[in-house]
Every structure is written in C-alpha cells, then in structure tokens.
Amino acid sequence: MGFATHSHRAHGAVCITRRRCLASLAAFGALTLARPSVARTRLVFAIVPYLPARRLVALYAPLVPVLEATLKQPIEIASAPDYPQHLARLRAGEYDIVADSLFLPRIAQRELGHIPIARTRAPLEPILVVSRASPVKSLVDLRGAVIAVTDRLAALSVLGLRHLRDQGLVPERDFRLLVSGSHANSLHRLIAGEATAAIVSRTTLKQVDAALATQVREVAPLPTGLSAVVYHIAPHLAQQAPALSKALLDFVANTPSGTQFIKELGHEGLIAVQEAEMKALDPFVAEYYRLSTRE
C-alpha cells in the first residue's frame, strides 16, 4: 500500500509536507507523489480531504486489504490538499475508488459515469460548535462572528450555510467565513480564538483526537444529509461493482476488524446505495454548482 499527496498550501489549509508524511506514515508503506503525467501501476483509493492526510490513512487503511483481495490489484491511498483539487483530480480520472463527501459522488456519477457501491448508515450530520468557554448560546449570537468551514464547497458547508441563510444570517454580510482546509483545522482555529464557531460533522468529533474534541461544545444541529460518506468507483471497474459492494458490506458486518473500522469512524455500518437516493441529491448538486461559479 502506498500513499499519495501533494506538499503545498491551498485555501489556508495546513497541508502535510513530504518529510512529515514519510515520518508519520512509515507504518503504512512508502510515500509516492501523484503526478498525472506518470503512468500508475496501482489503483488509487482516494479519500475526500476532510481531515489531515495522516489521520485519513489511519482511519481508512483497513479497507485496503479488502479492496486488493476483491480486485486482485495493489491499492494506493491518496488524498488531495483541498476539496477543489480533489474534484479536479476526480474529473481528471486519477481516482479509481473514492470515499467521498455527499454531493461529489452524484457529480461523479452524472459527469463521469462513476458507480456508487456503498454508503454509510450514519447520515451526514453537520453541527455548529464553539469552544467550551465561548459565550455563544444560539445562532442569533453569530452576527459579526467568524465561522470556520473545511471548504466553501464541502457538503457540510453547503448544508450548513444554506440553513444559516434561511435563518437570516448571510455569509460575508452577517458573519465572515474562514476556510480552514479540514475539520481538524477548523477545531484548532476555534480553540486558538481565530474563529467564533465552526461547522463540522458529528462523526468528526469521534474521528479527531479526543483531547481536541473535548475542547468544543455543540451549539446547534444543522440539517442532515443522506450519508456521511458514499463510496463510488470509476466506470472501468463497473464489472467489479457488485463484488466490491458485497466485499465492503460483508467486511463491516461480519468481521471484527470491519466492526472496529466502522466504530472508529462512527459510521454505524454500510449499506447499498439506491439510485433514487442519488437522484434526490440533485437539488444540492445544483446549489454546489452555483457556489462553484462564485469561487
């Protein structure tokens, strides 16, 4: 198993350097830098960059043997520095298997012919959090605030900001957005006093270091989405879609390591994806496209 990333900063995100990756990911195999011009010898399993790359590898590494056994090919884990680059690489055909943020699988399905193979039982649950010492008690206290988000186009942000707008709180008019690059970065900005509040997911608080999660408190739940994560594959793997779906569902339902994997992510299990569920995401995809044109 390898790991692919790029070493630079984007949208204010704190990205991992090559030296840091080599040090922290040694247990997971050799580091390779993904370059589109170089022919790939491994299939790429990409994870949407909602947490630092080191943490994503630790969380999702248990799936690699399952994928490799099903496809009978070596797998490399990859994560882009930010959401726009994640989507750009997805569109460029650099990813074969993806654990993705809610709306992106539908975009990949519509634009690229990708095939959803599984989704989490746990819904996407955005929540608004503040530091434990913060005086903020409700949404009305956010006028003039700074709110940290992973990325303007992340599913959490689309859902959360749409809700705040419905409550009369307009971004860049009533509050300022701070794009942090990952949920962990948002929490760090919050604790450092650089942000008043942050939009993260409920499962994120289970996935970051406990010492970090205990320093924040929830102010308000935000509208939920279908799933925390949707897994999808490139069309060249279409014939293997049923086998991959079965392998993932069997892994989490019938093995101790799969049970532990799901527990650490807080995803409650995996289930098959229905086409009607994907089509139901289209209004949010339209909102995503609208926001994209403003970037």
Secondary structure, 3 states (H helix, E strand, C coil): CEEECCCCCCCCCCCCCHHHHHHHCHHHCCEECCCCCCCCCCEEEEECCCCCHHHHHHHHCCHHHHHHHHHCCCEEEECCCCHHHHHHHHHCCCCCEEEECCHHHHHHHHHHCCEEEEEECCCECEEEEEECCCCCCCHHHHCCEEEEECCCCCHHHHHHHHHHHHCCCCECCCEEEEECCCHHHHHHHHHCCCCCEEEEECCHHHHCCHHHHCCEEEEEECCCECCCCEEEECHHHHHHHHHHHHHHHHHHHHCHHHHHHHHHHCCCCEECCCHHHHHCCHHHHHHHHHHHHHC
